[in-house]
Amino acid sequence: MASAAAPAGARAGGAPAQPRPLTGARLGLVAFALALGTFMMVLDTTIANVSLPTIAGNLGVSSDNSTWIVTAFAVANGISVPLTGWLMRRFGVVRTFCTSLALFTIASFLCGIAWSLPSLIIFRVLQGAVSGPMMPGSQALLISVFPPEKRATALGIWSMTTLVAPIMGPILGGYISDNYHWSWIFLINVPFGFFTIAICWANLKDRETPTAKVPIDTVGLALLVLWVGSLQVMLDLGKNADWFNDPMIVVLTVIAGVGFVAWLIWELTDANPIVDLSLFASRNFAIGNIAFCLGYAVFFANILLLPLWLQTQLGYTATWAGLVAAPSGVVAVLLTPLSARLSGKIDARILASVAFVAFAVSYWMRSGYTTYAGFWDFVFPLLVQGIAMSTFFLSMLTISLDRIPPERLPSATGLSNFTRIVAGAFAASIITTAWDRREALHQGRLSEAIGTNVPYQMASEGLMNLGMNATQAAAVITRQMVGQAYLLASTDLFRLSAYLSAGLLIIVWLCRRPSANGAGPVAAD
């Protein structure tokens, strides 16, 4: 029997005791609260994006400067996420998660009352920094409160919130900005944050994990801040700065590259690394995370590309562009419980294959879009995407966390989330740059094709017969040509996404079949 002086959750001899899973209504309430915590954090990564013009106008700054509102959160969050494992070993999973959630709620309130752009940026840095443990913490706690045989259900709940939040972000952000003051995109977190804290602390405080006075790896932390900060700023600002034609982007890239190599060497050789890279010794964790990150990068790039095209070229408002994607979230929510039930009976690699095939079909359907496509033409491929979403996160988490022991789950989930965030940052920068460059290529080819031919002359004369002068007719034709060029650029990228998704099937099957409940030691296999 453990002595009274032993830390909570420890047996005599120092071996961690696993608390009993929750049951009944208490389990449902805690699962809902943990999922809500994840939803709030993921929502805030996208909810401000569509509101930037409104915020910039209200604070009296340019739209270019307002992008720092997004960059500040991304940089701070990217740095703090991989620290989750160390924080939870030092202070305990429950305490770290609840503290992070409380600070996130306070930071959200401060963002909502920001009186200038500099103050909002500072509060967004704070919000991103304190929110790092929220996603990995909720994931680890969900797994711990469910019985081992229902681990797939826990991952399914977490997956639903992670999938739906990025889709709901632009919808809520656009609706709030169009109908209320922009500050409510942040203030909406406050009541939900306090509710979640109350539920989680009341029900989980007696389930705290063992803690240890782990020394902080100051050199590793400094190098992490250096290379992740440089990388995030480079990726967020590179497009507007014309990438490597700007000396600042070149310097940031060099700092990020050198800093990453130095950090990698240090973490692999230090006795108490700030990030536990030894997890990559597990084949499923390493290969699973590669497939997870690449699949998420393609998915994230496409949920950015479609609304961008709809709003800039087809005249959709932010709200309607968000509503186009909403049905895919509904399908994902409806099918995820079924996927979770099947996960314990079917090889997770098969479910992952279903996800990548559905993604590929969805992207291929989008490659047939025209400029005359209507609302339902956009919705149908996204319904297919909803099928993919319902199995993608669940299956990839099942594979990558296979045989990770419970005491290492916080480090594993933190590292997995960190790599996925970095992959998403790369995807966002690459897709927007590729879209503009493909448009320029197609516009040049279209200009050469129609510049002096008969159809151009006939179209110009027809427009002038309608009362336009030569300049106005040329402007109308040019606008149509630009629209066609952006259409061709979009369909090119949709088609490429379909090929990439199909190719990821190969990587999935390089993993071994996950065990039934995912428990077990991490071995170099």
C-alpha positions in Angstrom: 0.0 0.0 0.0 1.3 3.5 -0.9 2.4 5.6 2.1 0.6 8.7 2.9 3.6 10.8 2.0 3.7 9.4 -1.5 2.7 11.7 -4.3 -0.8 11.4 -5.7 -1.0 8.5 -8.2 2.1 6.7 -7.0 2.5 3.2 -5.5 5.2 2.1 -3.1 8.4 1.8 -4.9 7.8 4.8 -7.1 5.8 3.1 -9.9 3.0 5.2 -11.1 -0.5 4.0 -10.2 -3.1 4.5 -12.9 -6.3 5.9 -11.5 -9.6 4.2 -12.3 -11.4 5.4 -15.4 -14.5 7.5 -14.9 -17.9 6.2 -15.6 -21.5 7.3 -16.4 -22.6 11.0 -16.4 -19.3 12.1 -14.7 -17.3 10.7 -17.6 -19.6 12.4 -20.2 -19.4 15.8 -18.4 -15.6 15.6 -18.1 -15.2 14.5 -21.7 -17.4 17.3 -22.9 -15.3 19.9 -20.9 -12.0 18.5 -22.1 -13.3 18.6 -25.7 -14.5 22.2 -25.2 -11.1 23.2 -24.0 -9.5 21.9 -27.2 -12.2 23.5 -29.3 -11.6 26.9 -27.8 -7.9 26.8 -28.5 -8.1 25.5 -32.0 -10.9 27.9 -32.8 -8.6 30.8 -31.9 -6.0 29.8 -34.4 -8.5 30.6 -37.3 -11.3 32.8 -35.9 -9.3 36.0 -36.2 -8.1 35.4 -39.8 -11.3 36.6 -41.6 -11.7 39.5 -39.1 -8.3 41.2 -39.8 -9.7 43.9 -42.2 -12.4 44.8 -39.6 -9.9 44.9 -36.7 -7.4 46.9 -38.8 -10.1 49.5 -39.7 -11.3 49.8 -36.1 -7.8 50.2 -34.7 -6.8 52.6 -37.5 -3.9 50.5 -38.9 -3.2 49.0 -42.4 -4.2 45.4 -43.3 -0.6 44.5 -43.7 0.2 45.4 -40.1 -2.9 43.5 -38.8 -1.4 40.2 -39.9 0.8 40.4 -36.8 -2.4 39.5 -34.9 -2.2 36.0 -36.4 1.6 35.8 -36.5 2.0 36.6 -32.8 -0.3 33.8 -31.7 1.2 31.3 -34.1 4.8 32.0 -33.0 4.1 31.9 -29.3 2.0 28.8 -29.6 4.5 27.0 -31.8 7.2 27.6 -29.1 5.1 26.5 -26.1 3.5 23.3 -27.5 6.7 21.2 -27.4 7.3 22.3 -23.8 4.1 20.4 -22.7 5.9 17.2 -21.8 8.4 19.0 -19.4 5.7 21.1 -17.8 3.5 18.1 -17.1 6.4 16.1 -15.7 7.2 19.0 -13.4 3.8 20.2 -12.3 1.4 17.3 -13.2 -1.0 16.9 -16.1 -4.2 18.2 -14.4 -2.5 21.2 -12.8 -0.7 22.2 -16.1 -3.9 21.8 -18.2 -6.2 23.8 -15.8 -3.6 26.5 -15.3 -3.1 26.8 -19.0 -6.8 27.0 -19.6 -7.2 29.7 -16.9 -4.4 31.8 -18.3 -5.9 31.4 -21.8 -9.3 32.6 -20.6 -7.6 35.7 -19.0 -5.6 36.4 -22.1 -8.7 36.1 -24.3 -10.4 38.7 -22.1 -7.3 41.0 -22.5 -7.4 40.6 -26.3 -11.1 41.5 -26.3 -10.4 44.8 -24.4 -7.3 45.7 -26.4 -7.2 49.4 -27.2 -4.5 49.5 -29.9 -2.7 47.2 -32.3 0.5 46.9 -30.1 -1.6 46.0 -27.1 -3.6 43.4 -29.1 -0.4 41.8 -30.4 1.1 41.6 -26.9 -2.0 39.9 -25.6 -2.1 37.5 -28.6 1.5 36.6 -27.8 0.4 35.8 -24.2 -2.6 33.9 -25.4 -0.5 31.7 -27.7 2.2 31.1 -25.1 -0.1 30.0 -22.4 -2.3 27.8 -24.7 0.5 25.4 -25.6 -0.5 22.6 -23.1 -4.2 22.8 -23.8 -4.4 20.5 -26.8 -1.9 17.8 -25.7 -3.3 18.1 -22.1 -6.9 17.5 -23.1 -5.8 14.6 -25.3 -3.8 12.9 -22.6 -6.6 13.5 -20.0 -9.3 12.1 -22.3 -7.2 9.0 -22.8 -6.7 8.6 -19.1 -10.4 9.0 -18.0 -11.7 6.4 -20.5 -11.1 2.6 -20.0 -8.3 1.2 -22.2 -10.7 -0.7 -24.4 -12.5 2.6 -25.2 -9.3 4.6 -26.0 -10.6 4.9 -29.6 -13.7 6.7 -28.3 -11.6 9.2 -26.4 -9.5 9.9 -29.5 -12.7 10.1 -31.5 -14.1 12.9 -29.2 -10.8 14.8 -29.4 -10.6 14.4 -33.2 -14.1 15.8 -33.7 -13.3 19.0 -31.8 -9.9 19.3 -33.6 -11.6 18.9 -37.0 -14.7 21.1 -36.5 -13.0 24.0 -34.8 -10.9 25.2 -37.9 -14.0 25.1 -40.0 -16.1 26.9 -37.4 -13.5 29.6 -36.9 -14.0 31.5 -40.2 -17.8 31.1 -39.9 -18.0 32.5 -36.4 -15.3 35.1 -37.1 -17.1 36.3 -40.2 -20.5 36.4 -38.5 -19.3 38.2 -35.4 -17.4 40.8 -37.5 -20.3 41.4 -39.8 -22.9 41.7 -37.0 -21.1 42.6 -33.7 -17.9 44.2 -32.5 -14.7 42.3 -33.4 -13.8 42.0 -29.7 -16.4 39.3 -29.2 -14.3 36.8 -31.2 -12.1 36.8 -28.1 -14.6 37.6 -25.4 -16.7 34.6 -26.3 -14.0 32.4 -24.8 -14.4 33.8 -21.3 -17.7 32.2 -20.1 -16.8 28.9 -21.7 -13.3 29.0 -20.3 -14.5 29.4 -16.7 -17.1 26.6 -17.2 -14.4 24.3 -18.5 -12.0 25.1 -15.7 -14.7 24.5 -13.0 -15.7 21.1 -14.4 -12.1 19.8 -15.0 -10.7 20.9 -11.7 -13.6 19.6 -9.7 -13.5 16.2 -11.3 -9.8 15.7 -12.1 -7.8 17.3 -9.2 -7.7 14.0 -7.3 -6.3 12.3 -10.4 -3.1 14.3 -10.6 -0.1 12.5 -12.1 3.2 12.1 -10.2 5.5 15.0 -10.4 9.3 15.3 -10.3 11.7 18.2 -10.0 13.0 17.8 -13.5 15.8 20.3 -14.3 15.0 22.8 -17.0 17.1 22.5 -20.2 17.8 26.2 -20.6 20.1 25.8 -23.6 17.5 23.6 -25.4 14.7 26.0 -24.5 16.7 29.0 -25.8 17.5 27.2 -29.1 13.8 26.1 -29.4 12.6 29.7 -29.0 15.2 30.9 -31.5 14.5 28.5 -34.4 10.7 28.1 -34.0 10.3 31.9 -33.6 12.4 32.6 -36.7 10.7 29.9 -38.7 7.1 31.0 -37.8 7.9 34.7 -38.6 9.6 33.7 -41.9 6.6 31.6 -43.0 4.0 34.2 -42.0 5.7 37.2 -43.5 7.6 35.6 -46.4 4.8 35.9 -49.0 4.2 39.6 -48.6 8.0 40.2 -48.5 8.6 38.4 -51.8 10.4 35.5 -50.0 14.1 35.2 -50.5 14.3 38.5 -52.4 14.0 40.2 -49.0 17.2 40.1 -46.8 15.2 39.8 -43.6 13.5 36.6 -44.8 17.0 35.2 -45.8 18.4 36.0 -42.4 15.4 34.4 -40.6 15.7 31.3 -42.7 19.4 30.9 -41.9 18.7 31.5 -38.2 15.9 28.9 -38.2 18.0 26.3 -40.1 21.2 26.7 -38.0 19.1 26.9 -34.8 17.2 23.8 -35.6 20.4 21.7 -36.3 22.0 23.0 -33.1 18.8 22.3 -31.1 18.5 18.8 -32.5 22.1 17.9 -31.6 21.7 19.4 -28.1 18.4 17.6 -27.4 19.7 14.2 -28.6 22.8 14.5 -26.3 21.5 16.3 -23.2 20.6 14.2 -20.1 17.4 16.1 -19.5 16.2 17.4 -22.8 13.3 19.9 -22.9 11.7 17.8 -25.7 11.8 14.0 -25.6 13.0 13.2 -29.1 13.6 9.5 -28.1 9.9 8.9 -28.8 10.9 8.8 -32.5 12.6 5.5 -31.8 9.2 3.9 -32.1 8.5 3.1 -35.8 4.8 3.9 -35.5 5.4 7.2 -33.8 8.0 8.3 -36.3 6.3 7.1 -39.5 2.8 7.8 -38.2 3.7 11.4 -37.5 5.2 11.8 -41.0 2.0 10.6 -42.6 -0.1 12.6 -40.1 1.8 15.8 -40.7 1.8 15.5 -44.5 -1.9 14.6 -44.6 -2.7 17.5 -42.3 -0.6 19.9 -44.3 -2.6 19.0 -47.5 -5.9 19.2 -45.6 -5.0 22.5 -44.0 -3.8 24.0 -47.3 -7.1 23.1 -48.9 -9.3 24.6 -46.2 -7.4 27.8 -46.7 -7.4 27.7 -50.5 -11.1 27.2 -51.2 -12.4 30.1 -49.0 -9.7 32.3 -50.3 -10.7 31.7 -53.9 -14.4 32.0 -53.1 -13.9 35.4 -51.4 -11.4 37.0 -53.7 -12.6 35.8 -57.1 -16.3 34.6 -56.8 -17.7 37.4 -54.5 -18.5 35.2 -51.5 -18.6 36.9 -48.1 -16.6 35.5 -45.2 -19.7 34.1 -43.7 -20.9 32.3 -46.9 -17.4 31.0 -47.6 -17.4 29.5 -44.2 -20.9 28.0 -44.7 -19.7 26.2 -47.8 -17.3 24.2 -45.6 -19.8 23.7 -42.8 -21.4 20.5 -44.2 -18.1 18.7 -44.1 -17.9 19.4 -40.4 -21.4 18.0 -39.9 -20.6 14.8 -41.7 -17.4 14.4 -39.7 -19.2 14.8 -36.4 -21.9 12.4 -37.4 -19.5 9.7 -38.6 -16.7 10.0 -36.0 -18.6 7.9 -33.3 -19.0 5.1 -35.9 -15.3 5.4 -36.8 -14.4 5.3 -33.1 -16.5 2.1 -32.6 -14.9 0.5 -35.7 -11.4 1.5 -34.6 -11.2 -1.2 -31.9 -12.2 -3.9 -34.4 -10.6 -2.8 -37.7 -6.9 -2.2 -38.4 -6.2 1.5 -38.0 -4.2 1.5 -41.2 -7.4 0.5 -43.1 -9.2 3.5 -41.6 -6.3 5.7 -42.5 -6.5 4.4 -46.0 -10.2 5.2 -46.2 -9.3 8.8 -45.1 -6.6 9.3 -47.7 -8.8 7.8 -50.5 -11.7 10.1 -49.5 -9.4 13.1 -49.4 -8.0 12.2 -52.8 -11.6 11.8 -54.3 -12.7 15.1 -52.7 -9.7 17.1 -54.1 -10.1 15.4 -57.5 -13.8 16.5 -57.6 -12.7 20.0 -56.9 -10.3 20.0 -59.8 -13.3 20.0 -62.1 -14.6 23.4 -60.8 -15.6 26.2 -63.2 -16.1 29.9 -62.6 -19.9 29.2 -62.9 -19.9 26.7 -60.1 -22.7 27.2 -57.6 -23.0 26.7 -53.8 -23.9 23.0 -54.1 -21.1 22.3 -56.5 -18.7 23.4 -53.8 -20.6 21.5 -51.1 -20.6 18.0 -52.6 -16.8 17.5 -52.6 -16.7 18.8 -49.1 -19.3 16.2 -48.0 -16.8 13.5 -49.3 -14.1 15.3 -47.3 -16.3 14.9 -44.2 -15.9 11.2 -44.6 -12.2 11.5 -44.7 -12.2 13.8 -41.6 -14.2 11.3 -39.6 -11.4 8.7 -39.8 -8.2 10.7 -40.5 -7.4 12.1 -37.0 -8.6 9.1 -35.2 -6.7 6.6 -37.2 -3.5 8.6 -37.4 -3.5 9.2 -33.6 -4.1 5.5 -33.0 -1.1 4.6 -35.1 1.3 7.3 -33.9 0.5 6.8 -30.1 0.6 3.0 -30.4 2.4 1.4 -27.5 3.3 4.7 -25.8 3.1 4.1 -22.1 0.7 6.4 -20.1 3.5 8.3 -18.3 5.0 9.4 -21.7 1.7 10.4 -23.3 2.0 14.1 -22.4 5.4 14.3 -24.1 4.1 12.2 -27.1 1.0 14.3 -27.6 2.9 17.6 -27.2 5.5 16.5 -29.8 2.9 15.2 -32.2 0.9 18.4 -32.0 4.0 20.5 -32.4 5.1 18.8 -35.6 1.5 19.1 -37.0 1.4 22.8 -36.2 4.7 23.3 -38.1 3.4 21.3 -41.0 0.3 23.5 -41.1 2.4 26.7 -41.1 4.4 25.4 -44.0 1.2 24.5 -45.8 -0.3 27.9 -45.4 2.7 29.7 -46.8 3.3 27.3 -49.7 -0.3 27.1 -50.8 -0.9 30.9 -51.0 2.4 31.5 -52.8 1.9 28.6 -55.2 -1.7 29.9 -55.9 -0.4 33.4 -56.9 2.5 32.0 -59.0 0.3 29.5 -60.9 -2.2 32.4 -61.5 0.6 34.5 -63.0 1.7 31.6 -65.2 -1.8 30.9 -66.5 -2.5 34.6 -67.0 0.6 35.0 -69.1 -0.4 32.1 -71.3 -3.9 33.3 -71.7 -2.6 36.8 -72.6 -0.5 35.3 -75.3 -3.3 33.2 -76.6 -6.0 35.9 -76.9 -4.0 39.1 -77.2 -4.4 39.6 -80.9 -6.8 36.9 -82.1 -10.3 37.3 -83.5 -12.2 36.2 -80.4 -10.7 39.0 -78.4 -11.6 41.5 -81.1 -15.1 40.2 -81.3 -15.6 40.3 -77.5 -14.2 43.8 -77.4 -16.5 45.0 -80.2 -19.5 43.3 -78.5 -18.8 45.1 -75.2 -18.4 48.5 -77.0 -21.7 47.9 -78.7 -23.2 47.7 -75.2 -22.0 51.2 -74.5 -18.5 50.7 -73.1 -15.4 52.4 -74.5 -12.3 50.6 -75.5 -10.6 50.9 -72.1 -13.7 49.6 -70.2 -14.0 46.7 -72.6 -10.4 45.8 -72.2 -10.8 46.0 -68.4 -13.8 43.6 -68.5 -11.9 41.1 -70.6 -8.8 41.4 -68.4 -11.0 40.7 -65.3 -12.4 37.6 -66.9 -9.0 36.4 -67.9 -7.7 36.9 -64.3 -10.7 35.0 -63.0 -9.9 32.1 -65.4 -6.2 32.2 -64.4 -7.1 31.9 -60.7 -9.5 29.1 -61.5 -6.8 27.2 -63.4 -4.4 27.8 -60.5 -6.9 26.5 -58.0 -7.7 23.3 -60.0 -4.0 22.7 -60.5 -3.5 22.7 -56.8 -6.6 20.6 -56.1 -5.3 18.0 -58.6 -1.9 18.0 -56.9 -3.5 17.5 -53.5 -5.4 14.5 -54.8 -2.1 12.9 -56.0 -0.4 13.7 -52.7 -3.2 12.1 -50.7 -3.1 9.0 -52.8 0.6 8.8 -52.4 0.4 8.9 -48.6 -1.3 5.5 -48.6 2.1 4.0 -49.1 3.5 5.7 -46.0 0.6 4.5 -43.8 1.3 0.9 -44.7 4.9 1.2 -43.6 3.6 1.3 -40.0 3.0 -1.9 -38.1 -0.5 -2.8 -37.0 -1.4 -1.0 -33.8 -2.2 -3.1 -30.8 -5.8 -3.3 -29.5 -5.6 -0.6 -26.8 -2.4 1.1 -27.9 -0.6 0.4 -24.6 2.9 -0.9 -24.2 6.5 0.1 -24.2 8.2 2.3 -26.7 10.9 0.3 -28.4 13.3 1.0 -31.2 11.6 -1.1 -33.8 
